[in-house]
Amino acid sequence: MITQQDLAFDQQHIWHPYTSMTRPLPVYPVVRAEGCELELASGERLVDGMSSWWAAIHGYNHPRLNAAMKQQIDAMSHVMFGGITHPSAIALCRKLVAMTPAALECVFLADSGSVAVEVAMKMALQYWHARGEPRQRFLTFRHGYHGDTFGAMSVCDPDNSMHSLWKGYVPENLFAPAPTSRFGGEFDERDIAPFARLLAAHRHEIAAIILEPVVQGAGGMRFYHPEWLRRIRKMCDREGILLIADEIATGFGRSGKLFACEHADITPDILCLGKALTGGTMTLSATLTTRRVASTISDGEAGCFMHGPTFMGNPLACAVAAESLAILESGEWRTQVAAIETQLTAQLAPCRESAQVADVRVLGAIGVVETHAPVEMGRLQKFFVEQGVWIRPFGRLIYLMPPYVIATEQLSRLTAAVVKAVNDPSLFR
Ligand SMILES: Cc1ncc(COP(=O)(O)O)c(C=O)c1O
């Protein structure tokens, strides 16, 4: 039960992601989630097009995930990870090591995607420090998104993340223009020149290149040509610079491959995973690296990797993550994601006829409709709820990232709502 007083309290006292305390937008009370539907306090059910920010890939209230958590809770919900290990962490890390490229042998478990990125950046800094050649800069693309903590923010798009607000506090990293060669299109050689120039000019300062492989997510929902990754991998090998792949959004099948790096058949030196790692049930992330990087760090001045949060390797999160990976191991996700891709491609195509729409693109279980004008967030959100769907657009982007288990009719409801929305000019600024 949620009362009007509860909602008033929420508006007065509770900060939601990226919201104002003086001009709060309405929030919708969800009391239950089942399969691919969210149930509101009013009893209405919404088809979920977001997978709770791309994490709930198997849908909600999944019996296998629930059972894994219940079993773990009866044994222990948490125990410290310093000087202690436990079966769930070992089971999970075994699976992670087995399903990622062979060179990625060493796993660091952390609390959230942003922290996995902090850990990856720290690994790169410590690696160079241990080599007696400290390097402190990162090279990345514009339109990237890597999280909201300060290190992660320093490699997010400088405009989207308002670097001007944090000037002097957030490290100044190097930003190349975002790739323009699109996924599925021709690779334009000219695309890479500014990136290569920036790399050449700063080659002795750069600790690592960090990027979201193939899909730039929250920074613009852009899909770029995998050739970019092959070229960058080669540049990194030539210069000895580390490559960090942030697969927090793309990992575990979202782009049609288990990991987006597979589109280019490359292995990063450091890989960040999160979001769908626990099937969207609990917060957990992992940063994997090679034996070479791990040994270099470990043999450096600190004698260890300098990170160790209180809830590192939380057993409950590890147990459910191991079970989520076991579900993926059946391989069913491949057919599910391919079917979603086909359906999104067909059913979002009519959006192209709307004057509001600048672009429509689909990759794996990601469908994006980019509009010319920014959406009227409050109004569009209400419109979608009235259509019986949960879709959370941002800026000029209306996108769908449903759970992989979504039924054809449920996905049709989502796409129909998007098509209807882009034909209503009152929903755009
Ligand atoms: C690519 C990428 N990296 C990092 C993050 C940050 O993850 P979290 O929100 O769990 O801190 C996100 C979140 O959207 C992301 O998409």
The ligand as an SDF file (V2000), in Angstrom:
LIG
                    3D

 16 16  0  0  0  0  0  0  0  0999 V2000
   28.5370    1.8920  -19.7800 C   0  0  0  0  0  0  0  0  0  0  0  0
   28.2350    2.2030  -18.3510 C   0  0  0  0  0  0  0  0  0  0  0  0
   29.2420    2.2610  -17.4770 N   0  0  0  0  0  0  0  0  0  0  0  0
   29.0260    2.5180  -16.1710 C   0  0  0  0  0  0  0  0  0  0  0  0
   27.7490    2.7560  -15.6920 C   0  0  0  0  0  0  0  0  0  0  0  0
   27.5390    3.0590  -14.2340 C   0  0  0  0  0  0  0  0  0  0  0  0
   26.9190    1.9950  -13.5990 O   0  0  0  0  0  0  0  0  0  0  0  0
   26.1510    2.2180  -12.2050 P   0  0  0  0  0  0  0  0  0  0  0  0
   24.9580    3.0710  -12.5220 O   0  0  0  0  0  0  0  0  0  0  0  0
   25.7850    0.8280  -11.7740 O   0  0  0  0  0  0  0  0  0  0  0  0
   27.1030    2.8640  -11.2800 O   0  0  0  0  0  0  0  0  0  0  0  0
   26.6720    2.7190  -16.5790 C   0  0  0  0  0  0  0  0  0  0  0  0
   25.2980    2.9920  -16.1170 C   0  0  0  0  0  0  0  0  0  0  0  0
   24.4050    3.3160  -16.8580 O   0  0  0  0  0  0  0  0  0  0  0  0
   26.9170    2.4450  -17.9510 C   0  0  0  0  0  0  0  0  0  0  0  0
   25.9330    2.4030  -18.8470 O   0  0  0  0  0  0  0  0  0  0  0  0
  1  2  1  0
  2  3  1  0
  2 15  2  0
  3  4  2  0
  4  5  1  0
  5  6  1  0
  5 12  2  0
  6  7  1  0
  7  8  1  0
  8  9  2  0
  8 10  1  0
  8 11  1  0
 12 13  1  0
 12 15  1  0
 13 14  2  0
 15 16  1  0
M  END
$$$$
